[in-house]
Amino acid sequence: MSTPTYVADHIAITEVLEKYNQGVAKADSSIMKPAFAEEATIFGVENGKLSGGAITALYQGIDRDFHPSPEGRAVIAYINVTGTAANARVDTNDVSGLCFTDYFNLLKVDGTWTIVSKIYHTNDAPKS
């Protein structure tokens, strides 16, 4: 019988997702890059059309279009783990004037969790 690793995996995945959250909040892609596999992808729907590709598009967008948002908030809504595969949902409010929902797919490679894909939905910003 093997030792369950769910709790340790959940903590490790949370740490990976927090790198992403911090990079978004600080508008600095260098903080989030270690969370992603080099081959990772990002996709969403922009103006009714599929948009995305290589994860470098995320880094460029964060560095070019975002600004530090200390008022921003993010919550990890869930993490699902099965062996070496996991997915997670993160909801973010008030970051660079945006609110969005991200879905991440992660793999545990050589004992380390890494994000291999991100899809997102941009929500309407709350009315003040």
Sine and cosine of phi, psi and omega as CSV:
sin_phi,cos_phi,sin_psi,cos_psi,sin_omega,cos_omega
0.00,0.00,0.75,-0.66,0.00,-1.00
-1.00,0.02,0.38,-0.93,0.01,-1.00
-0.98,0.20,0.76,-0.65,0.04,-1.00
-0.89,0.46,0.60,-0.80,0.00,-1.00
-0.86,-0.50,0.19,0.98,-0.11,-0.99
-0.82,0.57,-0.74,0.67,-0.05,-1.00
-0.89,0.45,-0.73,0.68,0.01,-1.00
-0.89,0.46,-0.65,0.76,0.03,-1.00
-0.91,0.42,-0.67,0.74,0.01,-1.00
-0.87,0.49,-0.70,0.71,0.02,-1.00
-0.89,0.45,-0.70,0.71,-0.02,-1.00
-0.90,0.43,-0.65,0.76,0.03,-1.00
-0.92,0.40,-0.65,0.76,0.05,-1.00
-0.85,0.53,-0.67,0.74,0.03,-1.00
-0.89,0.45,-0.64,0.77,0.04,-1.00
-0.89,0.45,-0.74,0.68,-0.02,-1.00
-0.91,0.42,-0.54,0.84,0.04,-1.00
-0.92,0.39,-0.51,0.86,0.10,-0.99
-0.88,0.47,-0.69,0.72,0.05,-1.00
-0.88,0.48,-0.77,0.63,-0.03,-1.00
-0.85,0.53,-0.68,0.74,0.01,-1.00
-0.91,0.41,-0.65,0.76,0.03,-1.00
-0.88,0.47,-0.65,0.76,0.04,-1.00
-0.91,0.41,-0.76,0.65,-0.06,-1.00
-0.89,0.45,-0.56,0.83,-0.02,-1.00
-1.00,-0.09,0.01,1.00,0.00,-1.00
0.82,0.57,0.72,0.70,-0.07,-1.00
-0.64,-0.77,0.98,-0.21,-0.07,-1.00
-0.91,0.42,-0.38,0.93,-0.02,-1.00
-0.90,0.44,-0.42,0.91,0.03,-1.00
-0.95,0.30,-0.60,0.80,-0.07,-1.00
-1.00,0.02,-0.38,0.92,-0.08,-1.00
-0.78,0.62,-0.64,0.77,0.01,-1.00
-0.90,0.44,-0.27,0.96,0.00,-1.00
-0.98,0.21,-0.32,0.95,-0.13,-0.99
-0.94,-0.33,0.59,-0.81,0.19,-0.98
-0.93,0.38,0.53,-0.85,0.01,-1.00
-0.84,0.54,-0.53,0.85,-0.04,-1.00
-1.00,0.00,0.09,1.00,-0.08,-1.00
-0.86,0.51,0.36,-0.93,0.02,-1.00
-0.80,-0.61,0.30,-0.95,0.08,-1.00
-0.67,-0.74,0.70,-0.72,0.05,-1.00
-0.60,-0.80,0.51,-0.86,0.08,-1.00
-0.38,-0.93,-0.09,-1.00,0.05,-1.00
-0.90,-0.43,0.86,-0.51,0.02,-1.00
-0.86,-0.51,0.84,-0.55,-0.02,-1.00
0.80,0.60,0.63,0.78,0.05,-1.00
0.99,0.17,0.03,1.00,-0.05,-1.00
-0.86,-0.52,0.53,-0.85,0.07,-1.00
-0.88,0.47,0.74,-0.68,-0.03,-1.00
-0.69,-0.72,0.67,-0.75,0.08,-1.00
0.59,-0.81,-0.32,-0.95,-0.04,-1.00
0.53,-0.85,-0.75,-0.66,-0.02,-1.00
-0.90,0.44,0.55,-0.84,-0.05,-1.00
-0.88,0.47,-0.32,0.95,0.03,-1.00
-0.86,0.51,-0.43,0.90,0.07,-1.00
-0.89,0.46,-0.61,0.80,0.07,-1.00
-0.89,0.45,-0.75,0.67,-0.04,-1.00
-0.86,0.51,-0.70,0.72,0.00,-1.00
-0.89,0.45,-0.68,0.73,0.00,-1.00
-0.90,0.43,-0.67,0.74,0.02,-1.00
-0.88,0.48,-0.75,0.66,-0.07,-1.00
-0.94,0.33,-0.51,0.86,-0.07,-1.00
-1.00,0.00,-0.68,0.73,-0.22,-0.98
-0.96,-0.28,-0.28,0.96,-0.06,-1.00
-0.99,-0.13,0.35,-0.94,0.10,-0.99
-0.75,-0.66,0.43,-0.90,0.01,-1.00
-0.79,0.61,0.71,-0.70,-0.09,-1.00
-0.74,-0.67,0.97,0.22,0.00,-1.00
-0.88,0.47,-0.36,0.93,0.03,-1.00
-0.99,0.15,-0.20,0.98,-0.03,-1.00
-0.91,0.42,0.49,-0.87,0.00,-1.00
-0.70,-0.71,0.58,-0.82,0.06,-1.00
-0.66,-0.75,0.55,-0.84,0.05,-1.00
-0.71,-0.71,0.68,-0.74,0.13,-0.99
-0.99,0.10,0.95,-0.32,-0.09,-1.00
-0.96,0.27,-0.60,0.80,0.07,-1.00
-0.28,-0.96,0.35,-0.94,0.15,-0.99
-0.68,-0.73,0.80,-0.60,0.09,-1.00
-0.91,-0.40,0.77,-0.64,-0.03,-1.00
-0.81,-0.59,0.74,-0.67,0.15,-0.99
-0.69,-0.72,0.98,-0.22,0.01,-1.00
0.87,0.49,-0.90,-0.44,-0.04,-1.00
-0.98,-0.18,0.20,0.98,0.02,-1.00
-0.85,-0.52,0.56,-0.83,0.02,-1.00
-0.46,-0.89,0.38,-0.92,0.20,-0.98
-0.67,-0.74,0.38,-0.92,-0.08,-1.00
-0.51,-0.86,0.43,-0.90,0.08,-1.00
-0.86,-0.51,0.72,-0.69,0.07,-1.00
-0.81,-0.59,0.80,-0.60,0.08,-1.00
-0.96,-0.28,0.74,-0.67,-0.08,-1.00
-0.79,-0.61,0.70,-0.72,0.03,-1.00
-0.83,-0.56,0.57,-0.82,0.18,-0.98
0.85,0.52,0.69,0.72,0.09,-1.00
-0.94,-0.34,0.90,-0.43,-0.06,-1.00
0.78,0.62,0.58,0.81,0.02,-1.00
0.98,0.20,0.16,0.99,-0.06,-1.00
-0.89,-0.45,0.40,-0.92,0.17,-0.99
-0.78,-0.63,0.73,-0.69,-0.02,-1.00
-0.49,-0.87,0.30,-0.95,0.07,-1.00
-0.88,-0.48,0.79,-0.62,0.02,-1.00
-0.90,-0.43,0.63,-0.77,0.15,-0.99
-0.89,-0.45,0.81,-0.59,-0.04,-1.00
-0.91,-0.41,0.63,-0.77,0.20,-0.98
-0.94,-0.34,0.74,-0.67,-0.04,-1.00
-0.80,-0.60,0.48,-0.88,0.12,-0.99
-0.78,-0.63,0.55,-0.83,0.06,-1.00
-0.99,-0.11,0.96,-0.29,-0.08,-1.00
-0.91,-0.40,0.84,-0.55,-0.04,-1.00
0.77,0.63,0.63,0.77,0.06,-1.00
0.99,0.13,0.06,1.00,-0.04,-1.00
-0.85,-0.53,0.76,-0.65,0.05,-1.00
-0.98,0.22,0.70,-0.71,0.02,-1.00
-0.62,-0.79,0.58,-0.82,0.04,-1.00
-0.98,0.18,0.79,-0.61,0.02,-1.00
-0.95,-0.31,-0.31,0.95,0.09,-1.00
-0.37,-0.93,0.48,-0.88,0.02,-1.00
-0.69,-0.72,0.77,-0.64,0.22,-0.97
-0.86,-0.51,0.44,-0.90,-0.11,-0.99
-0.60,-0.80,0.34,-0.94,0.14,-0.99
-0.74,-0.67,0.82,-0.57,0.06,-1.00
-1.00,0.02,0.83,-0.56,-0.02,-1.00
-1.00,-0.06,0.35,-0.94,0.12,-0.99
-0.91,0.41,0.67,-0.74,0.06,-1.00
-0.91,0.40,0.60,-0.80,0.02,-1.00
-0.90,0.43,0.57,-0.82,0.04,-1.00
-0.99,0.16,0.76,-0.65,-0.01,-1.00
-0.99,0.17,0.00,0.00,0.00,0.00
